[in-house]
Amino acid sequence: MSGTNPKPTIPASTASSAL
């Protein structure tokens, strides 16, 4: 999954999972 451009609509929990 592309986590280079995290959207503000996506919760922080999702962004952390991408890492």
ZAKOLMAR-6080 format. One record per residue: residue number from 1; x, y, z of N, C-alpha, C in turn. Coordinates in nm, 2 decimals. Layout:
BEGIN
(NUM; (X; Y; Z); (X; Y; Z); (X; Y; Z))
...
// end
This chain:
BEGIN
(1; (0.08; -0.12; 0.00); (0.00; 0.00; 0.00); (0.09; 0.13; 0.00))
(2; (0.05; 0.22; -0.08); (0.12; 0.35; -0.09); (0.10; 0.44; 0.04))
(3; (0.20; 0.45; 0.12); (0.19; 0.53; 0.24); (0.27; 0.66; 0.23))
(4; (0.31; 0.69; 0.10); (0.39; 0.81; 0.08); (0.30; 0.93; 0.08))
(5; (0.17; 0.92; 0.05); (0.08; 1.03; 0.05); (-0.04; 0.99; 0.14))
(6; (-0.03; 0.99; 0.27); (-0.14; 0.96; 0.36); (-0.25; 1.07; 0.35))
(7; (-0.37; 1.02; 0.34); (-0.49; 1.11; 0.33); (-0.54; 1.15; 0.47))
(8; (-0.58; 1.27; 0.49); (-0.63; 1.32; 0.62); (-0.76; 1.24; 0.66))
(9; (-0.83; 1.19; 0.55); (-0.95; 1.12; 0.58); (-0.93; 0.98; 0.64))
(10; (-0.81; 0.93; 0.62); (-0.77; 0.80; 0.67); (-0.73; 0.81; 0.82))
(11; (-0.78; 0.73; 0.91); (-0.74; 0.74; 1.05); (-0.60; 0.71; 1.07))
(12; (-0.54; 0.76; 1.18); (-0.40; 0.74; 1.21); (-0.37; 0.59; 1.23))
(13; (-0.47; 0.51; 1.27); (-0.45; 0.37; 1.30); (-0.41; 0.30; 1.17))
(14; (-0.48; 0.34; 1.06); (-0.45; 0.28; 0.93); (-0.31; 0.32; 0.88))
(15; (-0.27; 0.44; 0.90); (-0.13; 0.48; 0.86); (-0.03; 0.41; 0.94))
(16; (-0.05; 0.38; 1.06); (0.04; 0.31; 1.15); (0.05; 0.17; 1.10))
(17; (-0.06; 0.11; 1.06); (-0.06; -0.03; 1.01); (0.02; -0.04; 0.88))
(18; (0.02; 0.06; 0.80); (0.09; 0.06; 0.67); (0.24; 0.05; 0.70))
(19; (0.28; 0.11; 0.81); (0.43; 0.10; 0.85); (0.46; -0.04; 0.90))
// end
